[in-house]
Amino acid sequence: ATYDQKRGHTQTYFFHDVTKTQLYKNTARTRAIRREKLLQKLSTKHTRVLIFSDAGAARGQVELSRIDDTWDFLDELRPTVRQIAWLNPVPRSRWANTTAAEIAEITPMFETSANGFRAAIRHLRGKSA
């Protein structure tokens, strides 16, 4: 989900595993937007991004191609937004030796709990998590 503070506008996008060329505007993943088009719309001053995904933790293994593709996406996303936080529904105790642990090394990742959600919001607001 992206949030543009200046316009007070929130938009949700969907993807499966990792986004290589496009994201989707609906859960059925039938209404696509090209990744580069979306990135052009974002504001480095006002846009914050919250990614909700297990980042591969549910599979219990490391998938190098998923790590590479996710890092590529995050490298493109970072210069176009103010903050990024990742909310992971799999408990942190299960991230070790998974793709999620590798992704958490380069992007702030929080588990989906009351404390994790509060920490992610603090991070998106630019406060220490």
LOSE-108427 format. One line per field, with one value per atom (N, C-alpha, C): residue number from 1; atom name; y, x, z. Coordinates in pm, 1 decimal. Atoms other than C-alpha are relative to their C-alpha. Layout:
BEGIN
i <- c(NUM, ...)
at <- c(CA, ...)
py <- c(Y, ...)
px <- c(X, ...)
pz <- c(Z, ...)
//
This chain:
BEGIN
i <- c(1, 1, 1, 2, 2, 2, 3, 3, 3, 4, 4, 4, 5, 5, 5, 6, 6, 6, 7, 7, 7, 8, 8, 8, 9, 9, 9, 10, 10, 10, 11, 11, 11, 12, 12, 12, 13, 13, 13, 14, 14, 14, 15, 15, 15, 16, 16, 16, 17, 17, 17, 18, 18, 18, 19, 19, 19, 20, 20, 20, 21, 21, 21, 22, 22, 22, 23, 23, 23, 24, 24, 24, 25, 25, 25, 26, 26, 26, 27, 27, 27, 28, 28, 28, 29, 29, 29, 30, 30, 30, 31, 31, 31, 32, 32, 32, 33, 33, 33, 34, 34, 34, 35, 35, 35, 36, 36, 36, 37, 37, 37, 38, 38, 38, 39, 39, 39, 40, 40, 40, 41, 41, 41, 42, 42, 42, 43, 43, 43, 44, 44, 44, 45, 45, 45, 46, 46, 46, 47, 47, 47, 48, 48, 48, 49, 49, 49, 50, 50, 50, 51, 51, 51, 52, 52, 52, 53, 53, 53, 54, 54, 54, 55, 55, 55, 56, 56, 56, 57, 57, 57, 58, 58, 58, 59, 59, 59, 60, 60, 60, 61, 61, 61, 62, 62, 62, 63, 63, 63, 64, 64, 64, 65, 65, 65, 66, 66, 66, 67, 67, 67, 68, 68, 68, 69, 69, 69, 70, 70, 70, 71, 71, 71, 72, 72, 72, 73, 73, 73, 74, 74, 74, 75, 75, 75, 76, 76, 76, 77, 77, 77, 78, 78, 78, 79, 79, 79, 80, 80, 80, 81, 81, 81, 82, 82, 82, 83, 83, 83, 84, 84, 84, 85, 85, 85, 86, 86, 86, 87, 87, 87, 88, 88, 88, 89, 89, 89, 90, 90, 90, 91, 91, 91, 92, 92, 92, 93, 93, 93, 94, 94, 94, 95, 95, 95, 96, 96, 96, 97, 97, 97, 98, 98, 98, 99, 99, 99, 100, 100, 100, 101, 101, 101, 102, 102, 102, 103, 103, 103, 104, 104, 104, 105, 105, 105, 106, 106, 106, 107, 107, 107, 108, 108, 108, 109, 109, 109, 110, 110, 110, 111, 111, 111, 112, 112, 112, 113, 113, 113, 114, 114, 114, 115, 115, 115, 116, 116, 116, 117, 117, 117, 118, 118, 118, 119, 119, 119, 120, 120, 120, 121, 121, 121, 122, 122, 122, 123, 123, 123, 124, 124, 124, 125, 125, 125, 126, 126, 126, 127, 127, 127, 128, 128, 128, 129, 129, 129)
at <- c(N, CA, C, N, CA, C, N, CA, C, N, CA, C, N, CA, C, N, CA, C, N, CA, C, N, CA, C, N, CA, C, N, CA, C, N, CA, C, N, CA, C, N, CA, C, N, CA, C, N, CA, C, N, CA, C, N, CA, C, N, CA, C, N, CA, C, N, CA, C, N, CA, C, N, CA, C, N, CA, C, N, CA, C, N, CA, C, N, CA, C, N, CA, C, N, CA, C, N, CA, C, N, CA, C, N, CA, C, N, CA, C, N, CA, C, N, CA, C, N, CA, C, N, CA, C, N, CA, C, N, CA, C, N, CA, C, N, CA, C, N, CA, C, N, CA, C, N, CA, C, N, CA, C, N, CA, C, N, CA, C, N, CA, C, N, CA, C, N, CA, C, N, CA, C, N, CA, C, N, CA, C, N, CA, C, N, CA, C, N, CA, C, N, CA, C, N, CA, C, N, CA, C, N, CA, C, N, CA, C, N, CA, C, N, CA, C, N, CA, C, N, CA, C, N, CA, C, N, CA, C, N, CA, C, N, CA, C, N, CA, C, N, CA, C, N, CA, C, N, CA, C, N, CA, C, N, CA, C, N, CA, C, N, CA, C, N, CA, C, N, CA, C, N, CA, C, N, CA, C, N, CA, C, N, CA, C, N, CA, C, N, CA, C, N, CA, C, N, CA, C, N, CA, C, N, CA, C, N, CA, C, N, CA, C, N, CA, C, N, CA, C, N, CA, C, N, CA, C, N, CA, C, N, CA, C, N, CA, C, N, CA, C, N, CA, C, N, CA, C, N, CA, C, N, CA, C, N, CA, C, N, CA, C, N, CA, C, N, CA, C, N, CA, C, N, CA, C, N, CA, C, N, CA, C, N, CA, C, N, CA, C, N, CA, C, N, CA, C, N, CA, C, N, CA, C, N, CA, C, N, CA, C, N, CA, C, N, CA, C, N, CA, C, N, CA, C, N, CA, C, N, CA, C, N, CA, C, N, CA, C, N, CA, C, N, CA, C, N, CA, C)
py <- c(-117.2, 0.0, 122.9, -126.5, 349.5, 104.2, -108.8, 658.2, 128.4, -130.5, 1009.8, 99.8, -87.8, 1240.6, 133.4, -130.5, 1559.8, -4.3, 11.1, 1440.4, -78.3, 80.4, 1221.8, -119.1, 104.6, 940.6, -132.0, 133.9, 570.3, -86.0, 90.4, 317.4, -135.9, 135.9, -59.7, -68.7, 77.1, -274.6, -142.0, 140.2, -651.9, -62.5, 78.0, -896.7, -139.7, 136.3, -1266.2, -28.2, 28.5, -1362.0, 125.0, -119.8, -1068.6, 68.4, -72.6, -796.8, 21.1, -19.6, -806.5, 116.7, -105.4, -581.8, 75.0, -67.4, -499.9, -35.4, 23.9, -473.1, 3.7, 8.6, -514.5, 88.8, -89.1, -285.0, -75.1, 78.7, -570.9, -134.9, 126.8, -896.5, -113.5, 103.4, -1106.6, 12.6, -28.6, -956.5, 0.1, -13.8, -871.4, 143.1, -140.5, -490.8, 42.1, -22.1, -431.1, 145.8, -125.7, -123.7, -34.6, 27.2, -133.4, 61.7, -43.1, -99.9, 137.5, -130.0, 189.9, 114.5, -103.2, 380.6, 36.6, -25.7, 342.0, 79.4, -68.5, 450.9, 147.4, -139.5, 769.6, 83.1, -70.7, 860.0, 33.1, -10.9, 839.9, 124.8, -122.1, 1134.3, -32.7, 24.9, 1116.0, 76.8, -81.3, 1378.9, -49.5, 28.5, 1245.2, -147.0, 137.2, 874.7, -93.2, 105.2, 598.8, -131.9, 129.8, 230.0, -103.3, 111.9, -57.4, -126.2, 126.4, -401.1, -105.4, 107.9, -686.9, -130.3, 124.7, -1020.4, -84.4, 86.8, -1323.6, -1.6, -10.8, -1254.3, -137.4, 134.4, -1628.2, -76.9, 67.7, -1712.5, -124.3, 113.2, -1947.6, -125.9, 115.9, -2172.4, -62.6, 55.1, -2216.6, -25.7, 19.1, -2186.5, 131.0, -116.4, -1940.5, -21.2, 2.2, -1866.7, 117.3, -105.3, -1673.8, 89.1, -82.4, -1560.1, 97.4, -89.0, -1417.2, 113.5, -104.7, -1231.6, 101.5, -90.9, -1085.8, 86.8, -76.1, -982.8, 101.3, -91.9, -828.7, 113.7, -106.2, -639.1, 97.0, -87.9, -506.5, 93.9, -83.2, -384.5, 105.5, -95.6, -223.4, 107.0, -98.3, -56.7, 103.5, -94.3, 99.4, 83.4, -67.0, 190.3, 104.6, -88.5, 352.7, 145.5, -141.4, 668.0, 72.8, -64.4, 732.6, 23.4, -14.6, 725.6, 50.5, -51.4, 870.0, -111.9, 109.6, 550.0, -129.6, 132.6, 175.8, -82.2, 97.0, -75.9, -127.6, 129.9, -445.8, -66.4, 68.2, -618.2, -146.2, 142.6, -995.6, -77.4, 75.2, -1222.4, -124.8, 115.0, -1502.3, 51.5, -46.5, -1470.3, 7.7, -22.1, -1340.1, -125.5, 121.6, -1665.8, -99.6, 90.9, -1841.9, 61.5, -63.8, -1598.5, -55.3, 45.9, -1753.9, -101.5, 90.7, -1932.4, -2.6, -12.6, -1806.1, 124.9, -118.1, -1551.7, 125.9, -115.7, -1319.9, 55.9, -47.5, -1301.7, 81.3, -72.8, -1191.2, 135.3, -125.4, -927.7, 96.0, -83.4, -801.9, 66.9, -62.4, -724.6, 135.1, -123.6, -447.1, 89.5, -81.1, -323.8, -25.2, 20.6, -266.8, -92.3, 98.8, -572.7, -22.3, 14.0, -613.6, -115.3, 107.4, -907.9, 58.7, -44.6, -877.1, -34.9, 8.0, -825.0, 143.8, -137.2, -523.8, 81.7, -72.6, -426.0, 19.5, -11.1, -498.4, 103.9, -98.1, -294.4, 141.4, -133.2, 0.6, 42.1, -31.4, -19.8, 35.8, -30.4, -24.5, 140.4, -133.5, 284.7, 106.9, -96.6, 463.4, 18.3, -8.6, 379.9, 81.6, -73.6, 507.7, 148.8, -141.2, 831.8, 62.8, -52.6, 865.9, 1.5, 7.6, 785.2, -133.2, 124.9, 519.8, -111.6, 118.3, 176.9, -85.7)
px <- c(84.9, 0.0, 89.0, -71.8, 120.5, -89.9, 74.3, 18.2, 71.0, -53.5, 68.9, -53.0, 37.9, 65.4, -55.6, 43.0, 25.9, -143.5, 134.6, -285.7, -94.4, 84.1, -413.0, -58.6, 48.5, -442.7, 72.4, -56.2, -390.0, -40.2, 26.8, -362.7, 59.0, -46.9, -328.6, 28.8, -39.3, -146.0, 30.5, -17.7, -110.4, 105.4, -94.5, 154.3, 7.7, -19.1, 235.6, 149.1, -142.1, 578.3, 86.3, -81.9, 763.9, -49.7, 41.8, 688.3, 120.3, -108.5, 907.9, -30.0, 30.7, 728.0, -128.2, 127.1, 384.2, -54.9, 78.6, 161.5, -144.6, 141.5, -212.9, -84.1, 89.6, -494.4, -112.8, 106.7, -721.1, 56.0, -47.9, -688.7, 0.1, 4.0, -777.0, 119.6, -117.4, -465.9, -34.7, 42.2, -651.8, 16.5, -17.2, -601.3, 142.4, -142.9, -229.0, 40.7, -68.8, -10.6, 147.8, -142.5, 343.5, 78.3, -79.8, 599.1, 61.0, -65.1, 782.7, -101.3, 103.7, 456.0, -39.4, 32.2, 370.3, 111.2, -112.5, 717.0, 5.4, 1.5, 682.7, -103.8, 107.7, 365.2, 33.1, -27.3, 525.5, 79.2, -65.6, 654.3, 105.6, -106.7, 990.7, -23.3, 25.6, 867.5, -120.1, 125.4, 521.8, -43.0, 50.0, 483.0, 71.6, -49.9, 524.6, -57.9, 42.3, 503.8, 3.1, 8.1, 387.7, -22.9, 10.4, 449.6, -45.8, 50.4, 249.3, 22.8, -35.9, 402.6, 84.5, -83.9, 565.6, 145.0, -135.8, 872.9, 65.7, -52.2, 910.5, 20.3, -21.5, 922.8, -87.3, 92.2, 624.6, 54.8, -56.9, 822.7, 116.3, -105.2, 1098.8, 132.1, -126.4, 1385.8, 45.7, -54.8, 1605.8, -16.3, 15.2, 1513.2, 79.3, -90.5, 1799.0, -63.3, 60.0, 1599.9, -102.4, 97.3, 1327.1, 71.2, -78.5, 1588.0, 47.8, -51.0, 1746.6, -111.1, 110.4, 1412.3, -56.9, 51.6, 1293.9, 97.1, -99.7, 1619.6, -4.1, 9.5, 1590.8, -119.2, 119.3, 1237.4, 22.2, -23.2, 1337.0, 101.7, -98.3, 1637.4, -65.3, 73.1, 1400.4, -97.7, 102.2, 1141.4, 58.7, -57.2, 1367.7, 15.7, -19.5, 1460.6, -129.5, 124.0, 1094.5, -98.4, 90.5, 940.8, 75.7, -60.2, 998.5, 42.7, -28.8, 982.0, -60.9, 52.1, 931.0, 3.5, 2.0, 825.7, -63.1, 49.6, 755.9, -66.0, 75.1, 489.5, -12.4, -6.0, 537.6, -95.3, 95.0, 250.3, 59.5, -66.8, 495.3, 80.6, -74.5, 640.1, 150.8, -144.6, 998.2, 80.9, -72.3, 1105.3, 13.1, -5.7, 1043.4, 70.9, -67.4, 1240.2, 140.2, -139.0, 1584.2, 11.7, -29.1, 1731.2, -109.3, 100.4, 1456.5, 30.2, -10.4, 1426.0, -33.9, 40.4, 1256.4, 116.7, -114.3, 1570.1, 95.2, -88.7, 1772.9, -59.7, 65.9, 1518.1, -2.5, 1.9, 1494.4, 135.0, -131.6, 1867.3, 6.8, -10.6, 1800.6, -122.7, 121.5, 1451.4, -59.8, 59.5, 1286.0, -121.6, 106.8, 1066.7, -50.7, 64.8, 819.6, -98.0, 99.1, 607.2, -138.7, 138.1, 230.4, -50.4, 48.5, 150.7, -32.5, 31.0, 25.7, 128.3, -126.4, 384.4, 68.8, -62.3, 512.3, -67.7, 74.0, 238.0, 30.1, -32.6, 302.1, 141.1, -137.8, 675.1, 8.9, 0.0, 610.2, -55.7, 59.1, 387.8, 96.8, -100.9, 651.2, 109.7, -104.1, 908.7, -48.4, 53.0, 686.1, -14.2, 8.0, 643.4, 136.7, -135.2, 1021.0, 51.9, -44.0, 1052.5, 70.4, -74.0, 1280.8, -95.0, 84.1, 1125.9, 63.8)
pz <- c(0.0, 0.0, 0.0, -1.4, -72.5, 63.7, -60.3, 120.6, -36.2, 35.5, -12.6, 102.2, -109.8, 288.7, -49.3, 49.3, 87.7, -50.1, 55.4, -91.9, 90.4, -86.9, 193.7, -73.0, 90.8, -60.1, 28.5, -17.7, 6.3, -118.0, 111.3, -273.6, 33.7, -25.2, -243.0, -132.8, 117.8, -497.6, 44.9, -32.1, -512.3, -91.4, 80.0, -632.1, 59.5, -47.7, -601.0, 3.4, -24.7, -459.4, -13.6, 21.9, -615.5, -126.5, 119.5, -865.5, -91.0, 95.6, -1172.7, -93.8, 97.0, -1420.2, 31.8, -25.8, -1282.1, 137.3, -119.6, -978.8, -43.7, 35.9, -968.9, 90.9, -72.3, -863.1, 69.2, -61.7, -751.1, 45.4, -55.2, -557.0, -101.6, 104.3, -862.0, -94.4, 83.1, -1026.3, -148.6, 139.3, -1347.2, -50.4, 39.5, -1347.8, 34.8, -22.8, -1387.7, -20.9, 25.9, -1366.9, -10.4, 19.1, -1499.7, 114.6, -115.3, -1224.6, -20.8, 23.7, -1385.9, -3.3, 0.7, -1436.3, 142.7, -139.7, -1069.8, 68.0, -64.0, -959.6, -38.7, 44.7, -1165.2, 74.2, -69.1, -972.9, 145.8, -142.9, -628.6, 33.4, -45.8, -427.9, 105.0, -96.7, -252.8, 129.5, -119.4, -11.5, 79.4, -67.4, 68.1, 4.0, 9.6, -22.0, 96.3, -87.2, 231.9, -49.9, 52.5, 138.4, 111.8, -92.6, 356.1, -82.6, 71.9, 207.2, 100.0, -84.6, 355.9, -74.2, 67.5, 261.9, 94.7, -82.3, 421.7, -48.5, 55.9, 204.0, -15.5, 17.8, 155.0, 129.3, -128.7, 527.7, 14.3, -14.2, 501.2, -67.9, 70.9, 266.3, 76.8, -84.9, 523.9, -68.6, 72.2, 277.7, -61.9, 69.1, 93.2, -150.0, 145.1, -268.2, -57.4, 46.4, -427.0, -107.0, 105.2, -730.7, 59.6, -64.7, -505.2, 73.1, -67.5, -300.9, -102.7, 103.5, -615.7, -57.9, 59.0, -765.6, 100.0, -102.0, -437.6, 22.2, -16.3, -390.7, -117.3, 117.3, -746.9, 13.2, -17.3, -676.7, 108.4, -108.5, -346.6, -39.7, 48.5, -512.3, -91.2, 84.9, -766.6, 81.9, -80.4, -504.0, 94.5, -102.9, -241.2, -43.0, 36.5, -437.4, -36.4, 43.0, -526.7, 113.8, -114.8, -176.2, 122.2, -123.1, 168.3, 94.6, -92.4, 375.8, -52.8, 30.4, 329.6, 129.0, -109.0, 593.5, -53.7, 42.9, 551.5, 119.4, -104.7, 761.6, -38.9, 32.1, 774.9, 91.3, -82.3, 891.3, 66.7, -61.3, 977.9, 119.7, -118.3, 1331.7, -26.0, 17.7, 1345.1, 33.2, -39.7, 1512.3, -115.3, 115.9, 1176.2, -121.0, 113.6, 956.4, -24.6, 13.4, 1021.5, -113.7, 111.6, 719.7, -105.8, 105.4, 488.5, -81.6, 84.6, 212.6, 79.8, -80.3, 464.3, 79.5, -78.5, 679.7, -87.2, 91.5, 378.1, -38.8, 37.5, 275.8, 118.4, -121.2, 635.8, 24.7, -13.0, 613.5, -71.2, 77.6, 361.8, 9.6, -13.0, 449.8, 137.9, -132.5, 788.2, -9.5, 3.5, 844.1, 142.2, -129.3, 1128.4, -6.3, 0.5, 1233.4, 23.6, -12.3, 1222.1, 139.8, -137.6, 1587.4, 37.6, -41.8, 1779.6, 10.1, -13.6, 1865.8, -134.2, 131.4, 1515.4, -86.2, 78.0, 1355.7, 48.6, -53.9, 1589.6, -40.3, 38.5, 1516.3, -148.4, 143.6, 1139.6, -25.1, 16.6, 1166.6, 49.5, -48.4, 1377.8, -103.4, 103.0, 1113.0, -120.0, 115.5, 832.4, 29.3, -41.1, 1026.1, 20.2, -12.2, 1042.9, 141.6, -139.3, 1411.6, 20.5, -20.0, 1552.8, 33.6, -22.9, 1546.9, 104.2)
//
